Amino acid sequence: MGTLRKAAAYSRRYALPYTRTSRKKNKSFIKVIPPQKIVKFCMGRGDLFRQGKLPFQLDIVAVEFGQIRHNALEAVRQFLTKGLDESLPGQYYFKVVPFPHHIQRENKMLTGAGADRMQTGMSRSFGKSVGKSALVHKGSSVFFFALQDARGLAIARNLMKIVKPKMPCKLSFIDRTDKVAAKIAQQERESA
């Protein structure tokens, strides 16, 4: 497949979600849908989260509109899961929220000497599908953490601070900790 185009070519450009494929050959411009690169969307202990034993919650939210490629989401997922497994084994729940539906296209053009005879130019400019991306809007959740204590919350924040500059859109933290967990954290601070 070669190299990927820079993420800046897609990231902040407004796009309508292009997901349409048709069974009828003449109505479907997309011939191949790229495979999903995100292996798992939910990691950690989902059972503890459903039982309410992970009260400290952290939401990572997009500050602006952007397109996040599926390979970027997968790379961040692997980094965060590895970091959480090393420092908090079995004491967290982590979820990648957006699902990459939008199919990105590219009309590959040859450049250089002698390339002008091989190109079709803009006669078939729809382009071939090169990947998928998730369209995230302002205020929509990108990642979700549920943790057991305030120490885990600090570890998740530090891991996200490492990854944040590498994401194509600006992200911010929203602490959605339960009132019960807030009381527990306050009692821990008073006792220390």
Secondary structure, 3 states (H helix, E strand, C coil): CCCCCCHHHCCCCCCCCCCCCCCCHHHCCCCCCCCCCCCCCEEECHHHHHHCCCCEEEEEEECCCEEEEHHHHHHHHHHHHHHHHHHCCCCEEEEECCCCCEEEEECCCCCCCCHHHCCCCCCCCCCEEEEEEEEECCCCEEEEEEECCHHHHHHHHHHHHHHHHHCCCCEEEEECCCHHHHHHHHHHHHHC
